[in-house]
Amino acid sequence: MNYYDRQPGTVTHQKDHQLKINNRKLLEITGVKEVDSFDNEEFLLETVMGYLIIRGQNLQLKNLDVTEGIVSIKGKVYELSYVDDHQQEKAKGFFSKLFK
């Protein structure tokens, strides 16, 4: 179920999703479910709020805590964008072809 589709009054135990950017050089993300793919120019993360694409230069995975859902990425961040539900299949197809 998508975060935006949940009914009012419904109790769900969902982790918070937060982004913290420090001088475009360090990105800290909470609420990460899975790191789907990454390289030095692009990361694809599945978060509790949907898929998140991070683009930049010299991107490196600095910290990964899968139990807490926390990811830290260092490098120069150019772009952050979320992929909506209706676009996820297209994005997955593109990235699966790219990272075969």
Residue frames as qw, qx, qy, qz and C-alpha x, y, z in Angstrom:
[[0.000, 0.890, 0.457, 0.000, 0.00, 0.00, 0.00],
 [0.373, 0.511, -0.010, 0.774, 1.26, 3.42, -0.94],
 [0.250, -0.227, -0.484, 0.807, 1.75, 5.92, 1.87],
 [0.209, 0.056, -0.071, -0.974, -0.65, 8.38, 0.23],
 [0.523, -0.175, -0.641, -0.533, -3.39, 5.75, -0.28],
 [0.272, -0.178, -0.853, 0.408, -3.79, 4.78, 3.37],
 [0.317, -0.692, -0.521, -0.386, -7.12, 5.50, 5.02],
 [0.143, -0.582, 0.343, -0.723, -7.46, 8.03, 7.86],
 [0.731, -0.421, 0.285, -0.455, -7.50, 6.32, 11.23],
 [0.961, 0.143, -0.229, 0.060, -5.57, 3.32, 9.92],
 [0.491, -0.763, 0.415, 0.073, -2.68, 2.43, 12.19],
 [0.873, 0.410, -0.182, 0.190, 0.44, 1.45, 10.31],
 [0.643, -0.650, 0.224, 0.337, 3.89, 0.90, 11.71],
 [0.680, 0.633, 0.075, 0.363, 5.92, 2.72, 9.13],
 [0.601, -0.325, -0.050, 0.728, 9.36, 4.17, 9.68],
 [0.098, 0.900, 0.058, -0.421, 9.84, 7.88, 9.19],
 [0.714, 0.390, 0.265, 0.518, 11.42, 9.01, 5.95],
 [0.145, -0.941, 0.025, 0.306, 13.80, 11.94, 6.22],
 [0.725, 0.460, 0.037, 0.512, 16.45, 13.45, 3.99],
 [0.348, -0.877, 0.064, 0.326, 19.28, 15.58, 5.30],
 [0.713, 0.532, 0.039, 0.455, 21.71, 17.23, 2.89],
 [0.466, -0.766, 0.055, 0.440, 24.84, 18.91, 4.19],
 [0.046, -0.726, 0.381, 0.571, 26.44, 21.31, 1.67],
 [0.789, 0.491, -0.171, -0.327, 25.40, 19.02, -1.23],
 [0.294, 0.562, -0.770, 0.072, 28.27, 16.73, -0.17],
 [0.024, 0.036, -0.951, 0.307, 26.66, 14.42, 2.38],
 [0.606, -0.189, -0.303, -0.711, 23.17, 12.96, 2.15],
 [0.093, -0.050, 0.911, -0.398, 21.61, 11.06, 5.05],
 [0.576, -0.120, -0.431, -0.684, 18.37, 9.18, 4.38],
 [0.297, -0.055, 0.846, -0.439, 16.10, 7.33, 6.81],
 [0.702, 0.326, 0.361, -0.520, 13.20, 5.03, 5.98],
 [0.384, 0.498, -0.672, -0.392, 15.14, 3.08, 3.36],
 [0.926, -0.032, 0.247, -0.283, 13.79, -0.40, 2.63],
 [0.871, 0.066, 0.369, 0.317, 16.34, -1.50, 0.05],
 [0.010, -0.696, 0.425, 0.579, 19.24, -0.24, -2.05],
 [0.854, 0.424, 0.267, -0.139, 18.32, -1.49, -5.52],
 [0.783, 0.350, 0.108, 0.504, 21.34, -0.27, -7.45],
 [0.181, -0.948, 0.073, 0.252, 24.10, 2.29, -7.29],
 [0.758, 0.272, 0.047, 0.591, 27.22, 3.55, -8.98],
 [0.412, -0.267, -0.146, 0.859, 29.28, 6.73, -8.76],
 [0.068, -0.108, -0.261, -0.957, 26.64, 8.79, -10.63],
 [0.588, -0.247, -0.257, -0.726, 23.28, 7.35, -9.55],
 [0.085, -0.022, 0.908, -0.410, 21.57, 5.54, -6.67],
 [0.563, -0.273, -0.462, -0.629, 18.15, 3.87, -6.74],
 [0.015, -0.070, 0.813, -0.577, 16.68, 3.35, -3.28],
 [0.432, -0.501, -0.647, -0.378, 13.34, 1.90, -2.25],
 [0.010, -0.152, 0.512, -0.845, 12.02, 3.96, 0.65],
 [0.099, 0.427, 0.822, -0.363, 8.83, 3.87, 2.68],
 [0.289, 0.670, 0.172, -0.662, 7.63, 6.78, 0.51],
 [0.773, 0.621, 0.090, -0.097, 8.44, 5.15, -2.85],
 [0.824, 0.133, 0.122, 0.537, 11.49, 4.81, -5.05],
 [0.129, -0.943, 0.095, 0.291, 14.08, 7.59, -4.74],
 [0.783, 0.417, 0.068, 0.455, 16.65, 8.35, -7.43],
 [0.342, -0.853, 0.136, 0.370, 19.77, 10.27, -6.43],
 [0.744, 0.540, 0.081, 0.386, 22.02, 11.62, -9.15],
 [0.269, -0.930, 0.196, 0.155, 25.38, 13.29, -8.74],
 [0.582, 0.656, -0.444, 0.184, 29.12, 13.02, -9.19],
 [0.317, 0.370, -0.762, 0.428, 31.57, 10.78, -7.30],
 [0.715, -0.415, 0.063, -0.559, 28.74, 9.31, -5.22],
 [0.381, 0.227, -0.864, 0.238, 29.86, 6.75, -2.64],
 [0.722, -0.517, -0.393, -0.237, 27.93, 4.69, -0.13],
 [0.057, 0.590, -0.555, 0.584, 29.33, 5.92, 3.18],
 [0.256, -0.110, 0.804, -0.526, 27.03, 4.10, 5.62],
 [0.599, -0.116, -0.571, -0.549, 24.36, 1.41, 5.25],
 [0.213, -0.077, 0.814, -0.536, 22.29, 0.21, 8.20],
 [0.368, -0.162, -0.737, -0.543, 19.65, -2.16, 6.84],
 [0.290, -0.413, -0.818, 0.277, 18.09, -2.92, 10.23],
 [0.051, -0.578, -0.353, 0.734, 17.38, 0.77, 10.90],
 [0.458, 0.715, 0.486, 0.209, 16.86, 1.74, 7.24],
 [0.121, -0.922, 0.105, 0.352, 19.55, 4.42, 7.27],
 [0.776, 0.340, 0.218, 0.485, 21.77, 5.22, 4.29],
 [0.167, -0.853, 0.128, 0.478, 24.52, 7.86, 4.01],
 [0.732, 0.485, 0.272, 0.392, 25.89, 8.90, 0.63],
 [0.262, -0.740, 0.134, 0.605, 28.80, 11.24, 0.04],
 [0.442, 0.211, 0.549, 0.678, 29.71, 13.03, -3.17],
 [0.117, 0.179, -0.056, -0.975, 28.28, 16.00, -5.06],
 [0.299, 0.480, 0.808, -0.166, 24.47, 15.71, -5.20],
 [0.021, -0.008, -0.417, -0.909, 22.81, 17.11, -8.34],
 [0.549, -0.152, -0.343, -0.747, 19.29, 15.72, -8.17],
 [0.198, 0.070, 0.899, -0.385, 16.81, 13.90, -5.94],
 [0.532, 0.030, -0.300, -0.791, 13.59, 12.59, -7.46],
 [0.512, 0.025, 0.775, -0.370, 10.83, 10.22, -6.44],
 [0.234, 0.006, -0.796, -0.559, 9.26, 7.74, -8.83],
 [0.624, -0.043, 0.241, -0.742, 5.48, 7.50, -8.42],
 [0.661, 0.003, 0.729, -0.178, 3.69, 4.14, -8.38],
 [0.754, 0.589, 0.241, -0.164, 2.59, 4.33, -12.01],
 [0.404, 0.817, -0.412, -0.013, 6.18, 5.01, -13.07],
 [0.563, -0.558, 0.607, -0.051, 7.88, 2.32, -10.93],
 [0.878, 0.172, 0.437, 0.089, 7.63, -0.47, -13.48],
 [0.575, 0.794, -0.037, 0.195, 9.14, 1.73, -16.17],
 [0.115, -0.856, 0.474, -0.173, 11.96, 2.80, -13.84],
 [0.746, -0.333, 0.576, -0.021, 12.66, -0.76, -12.72],
 [0.851, 0.433, 0.271, 0.126, 12.78, -1.90, -16.35],
 [0.357, 0.884, -0.219, 0.207, 15.19, 0.86, -17.27],
 [0.294, -0.743, 0.573, -0.183, 17.49, 0.21, -14.30],
 [0.858, -0.128, 0.497, -0.016, 17.37, -3.56, -14.69],
 [0.780, 0.587, 0.088, 0.198, 18.53, -3.19, -18.31],
 [0.151, 0.899, -0.322, 0.254, 21.19, -0.71, -17.30],
 [0.324, -0.640, 0.647, -0.257, 22.65, -2.85, -14.49],
 [0.986, 0.077, -0.003, -0.150, 22.56, -6.35, -16.04]]
